[in-house]
Amino acid sequence: MTKNTSAKRIVPIHDKLIELGFLDYINKLKSQNIERVFPQLGENKRGYGVPFGKKFSNHNFRKEWLNLEEIEANGETKVFHNFRHNFITKVKSSNKPQMVDHLVGHKTGNYNYEHISLYDLADSVNQLNYDDIDFSHIIKYIDEN
């Protein structure tokens, strides 16, 4: 299921996700004939993301999974869509801002997607650096599942 016809696209996987075992996770799902990357996400009439977005809004969930308590100390509440905004900002500030529209599914008349190579897309994605994030709890979750 996709939101619309432009929602289906090729997006490279960040090297950090591969390092964390994302491809092994995908292969495990395939071996169980599970087609969705996040099968535990509930669906409602607006799609799969809304129920998770509401769960993400729960302070305890953000604290446990993303260690966002420090970030929220300034009084600014983080929502799931902040990841998308953060990604767009980082790619636009890179040396290849034209990749943003393709990677996040924005329609534009300025670029012809057929001329953007997978290598260039992967390079843009891998320029994003999240070295300040502790991923140990995600590794633990992957190991347990």
N, C-alpha and C positions, 0 to 999 in steps of 0.2 A: 504494500500500500504506500503510495506517495501522495503528497499534498496536491500536486498537479503535475502536468507532463514535464515541466522544467525542473521539478524536484528530483528527478532521477538523473544522476550525473556521476562521473568518475572523480573521486576525491582521494588523493594519496593519504596513506596512513603515516602519521608522524613517527619518526624513528624511536621516540620515547615510548610510544604505545607498543611498538614491536618488541622493544627491550623488556617491557612489562609483561609480555606474553599474550598480547592481543590476538596474534595469528593462531596461537595454540588454542585460545578460547574459541575462535571462529571455527577451527577444525573440529573441536569438540562438539560444537553445536551442529555442524554438518553431519558428523557421525551419528548424531541423535535425530537426524532429519528435522532439525529446527531451522526455519528459514529466517527468522528475525534475529537481529544482533542482540537485542535486549528483550527477550521473550517475556520477562516478568513485568514489563510495562503494561499497565492497564489501558484499555481503550475506552474512549467515550465518543459522543457524536462529533466532536471536534478533532479526533485523532488520538494518537498515542502519547504525544508530548504533554498534553494539558495535565493529566493526573500526576505525572512526575514533577512538572513545574510546581504544582501545589505542594507536593511532598517536599520539594527543595526549599520552599518558603518556610518550612518548619525549622526553627533555630537549632534544635538538637540534631537534626539531620545534617545541616550545614556544618555544625561544629564537629560531629563525629566523622563525616566523610571528607570534608574539605578543610578542616582546621581553620575556618573562617572567623573564629572568635576575635582574633587580633585585628583582622581587617575591619571588622564591624565596630571596633572600639571607637572609631571616629563618629559613630552614630549613623553611618550610611548602611542601609540594609542591602545585601546582595541578593539578586534574584537569578534564576537560571539563565535568563537572557543576557546577563552580564558577560558570560563566557563568549557569546556570539559577538558582542560589542568589543570585547577585549581582543578577540581574534581579528576582527575587521581593522581595528586601530593598529595592531601590530603589523599586519600585512601591508596596510596603506603606508606605514612609515618605513617599510623595507624598500629595497631597490626595485621592487616589482609590484607596485600598487594596482596595476591593471588585472592582477590575478584575483582580486577580491570578489568581483562580480561572479566569476565562474565558480570559485570555491564555496561561496555562500548561496548561490542560486539566484542572484539578482539578475533581472533582465536589463540589458543595455544595448543601445544601438552603436556604442563606441568601439566595441571589440568583436572580432569574429573568433568565437571559441575554437573553431576547427584549427586555428593556427597556434594555439597554445599547447605546447607539448606536455606530456605527463611528467617528463623530467623537470620542466620549469615549474609546474604546479608543486611537485614534491620538494623542490628547492625552496619555494616560498613557504610551504608548510613547515619545513624543518628549520627555517630561520627563527621560528618562534621558540623562545627559550623560557622554560619554566623550572630552572634549576633551584629556585627558592621554595619549591613545593616538595613536601615530604610525601612520597608515594607509598610508604611502607604499609599503610592500612589497605591500599588497593592491592598490593602484592599479596597480603594475607588473605584478602577476599578471594582473589584468583586461585590461590593455593587451596582454599577450603571448598571451592566450587569446581 
